[in-house]
Amino acid sequence: MIFKREFLVDELDLPWSAKEDKVVETSRWSTFHEIVFHHEGKYYQTCYSVGSTECQDERPWEDENEVDCTEVELKEILVKQWVPVK
C-alpha cells in the first residue's frame, strides 16, 4: 500500500509512534530502520533512514512523497540457532 509521507509523519506521528522500530543497517552517514505501524485495523512495515551524526540533517522519508508499505501480520516462528556447548 502506498501512503503519502505527510500522512505518515503528520497524521500517524511516524516513525515515533511505531509499534516496532529496529535498526537494520548503519553506514558512515545514515542509520537505516525498519518499522511496523498500525492503521485502520491493519499492520504495515516499511523502512526509513536518519542521519547518523549531529552533522547529518536527514529526516525520515525526506526525499519521498509516497512511501511503499507492506501489510504484515505477527506470527510465531520456531528458529534453530547454533549455541556454545556448556
C-alpha positions in Angstrom: 0.0 0.0 0.0 1.2 3.5 -0.8 1.0 6.2 1.8 1.8 9.9 1.5 4.8 11.0 3.5 2.9 13.9 5.1 0.2 11.4 6.3 2.7 9.1 7.9 4.5 11.9 9.7 1.8 14.4 10.5 -1.3 12.1 11.0 0.3 8.9 12.3 3.3 10.5 14.0 5.7 8.1 12.4 8.3 6.9 12.9 8.0 7.9 16.6 4.6 6.1 17.2 5.7 2.8 15.5 4.8 -0.4 17.2 8.2 -1.7 16.4 11.3 0.2 15.3 14.6 -1.7 14.8 17.9 -0.7 13.3 18.7 -2.9 10.3 21.9 -1.3 9.0 24.3 1.6 9.6 26.6 3.5 7.3 29.0 6.3 7.9 26.3 8.9 7.3 22.9 7.1 7.9 21.1 4.7 10.2 18.5 2.5 8.5 15.4 1.5 10.4 12.6 -1.0 9.7 9.3 -0.2 11.4 5.8 -1.7 11.9 2.9 0.6 12.4 -0.9 0.2 12.9 -3.5 1.9 10.7 -7.2 1.2 10.4 -7.1 -2.3 11.9 -4.1 -3.4 9.8 -0.3 -3.5 10.4 2.2 -2.3 7.9 6.0 -2.5 7.6 8.3 0.0 5.9 11.9 1.4 6.2 13.4 4.8 6.7 16.8 6.4 7.4 18.1 9.2 9.5 21.4 10.9 9.8 24.0 9.0 12.0 25.7 12.1 13.3 24.6 15.5 14.5 26.0 17.0 11.3 23.8 14.8 9.1 20.4 16.5 8.6 18.5 13.5 7.3 14.8 13.0 8.2 12.6 10.0 7.6 11.4 9.8 4.0 12.6 13.4 3.3 13.1 12.7 -0.4 9.9 10.6 -0.9 6.5 12.0 -1.5 5.0 8.5 -1.3 6.1 5.6 0.9 5.6 2.0 -0.1 4.4 -0.1 2.8 3.7 -3.8 3.1 0.9 -5.3 5.1 2.2 -7.7 7.7 0.9 -9.9 10.5 2.6 -11.1 13.7 3.3 -14.9 13.6 5.3 -17.1 16.0 8.2 -18.7 14.2 10.4 -21.5 15.5 14.1 -20.7 15.0 17.1 -23.1 15.3 20.4 -21.5 16.3 23.9 -22.7 17.0 24.9 -22.1 20.6 28.0 -22.9 22.6 28.1 -26.3 24.5 28.2 -25.9 28.2 
